[in-house]
Each structure stands twice: as structure tokens, then as C-alpha cells.
Amino acid sequence: MDELPSEQRVRLMELFKRYRAITSLYYWSKRLGLEEGVEQALERVKEELPSYWRKTLNEREPLYAFSEMEKMKRPRKQVLKLSRGCVALQ
């Protein structure tokens, strides 16, 4: 990336940031079984990413980035472990 002109490097870095944000939403929504989050991530992919990058979220494509996720155990319901001294907010 250092060899790219600064204008192209900035555009590529912005693309990477958007890709990471969208795929994080997709990943955690899939892992937690949140269908609404998966749909939202797929909508954002169509709007914000080039077609090649969209293929990484299509389960039927060989480029699907999360094929190993189905083999992983679903996270426990209790995600945050708070110490006993924490005060509950009302």
C-alpha cells in the first residue's frame, strides 16, 4: 500500500474500514442468531461495497469469509461478566 498514490491509499483505507464494520455486524449477528442484524449488514454491503467484496458475505460463493463459523459453538447468553461490586443501572 505504501507504493500507491496517497489519494488511492486513502480510498482503499476507507473501503477497508467500511468492510470491517459491515462484516463485524454480519459476523456477530450470525453468531448470536440476530436475523435483523444479518439483513442490515447485507443491505449495507449492497449499498457501500464493490461487487467483489459482496461475495465474501454470500454463503453460496467460494469466497464466503465465514464458512468456519457454522462449526463454532454459539456464545453463551451471558456475554458480559460483571464483578459483584457493579451497581445495576435503572
N, C-alpha and C positions, 0 to 999 in steps of 0.2 A: 504494500500500500504506500510505502514511502516514495515509490517511483511515480505514483500518479500525480497529476497536476492537483493543486490544492482544491480547486473547485470540484473536481470529480471525487476527491477523497472525502470532502465534506458531505456530498450527496450520498456516497456509499456508507459513511458512518451513520447518517440519518436513517438510511434504509435498514441497517443492522439494528439500530435502536428500536425502530418500529417492529421489525421482525421478532426481536427478543420479547418485546412487550406482548405482542399478539400470541406468540407461541407459549409464553408463560401462562396467559389466561386460558388458552386451549388445554395445555397440559394439566393444570390444577383443576380445571372444570371437569375434564375427563376422569382424573384420579378420584375426585370427590363425588362423581356422579351428578354434576350440575349441568343438566342439558341446556339450560338457558345460557350459561356461560360458553358452552361449546358453540352454540348457534351464533352468539355475539362475536366470538373470535372468528368464525368462518365468514361472517358478514364483513368484518373489518379487513380480513385477508383479501376479499374480493375488491374492496374499495381502495386499499392502501399499498398492496404489494404487486409486483410484476408476476406474470403468469407462471414463470419457472418456480418462483418461491411458493406459490399456492400449492404446488404439487406435494410439498412436504407435509401438508395437512390433509391430503386426500388418501384415505385408507386403502384405496384400490391401486394407488401408484407405487412403483418400486422405490420411489424417493421418500415415501412416508417416513417421517422422522421419529415416530413414536411406536413402532411395531413391538418393541420390548415392553411397553407399558402394560399391555394386557396380561403379561405374565407376572407382573408385580402384585403383591398384596395391597389391598386398599388400605389407606391410612386409618388409624383408629379415629373414633368420633371425637375424642378429646385431643385436640391438636396442641393447645397451649397448656402447659403445666405451670400453674402459678404457685408461688410459695404460700404457706399458711398465713403469713403476715399481710397479704394483699387485702385491700378493702374493696368490696364489691361496689360498683357504681350503680346508682339507681336512677 
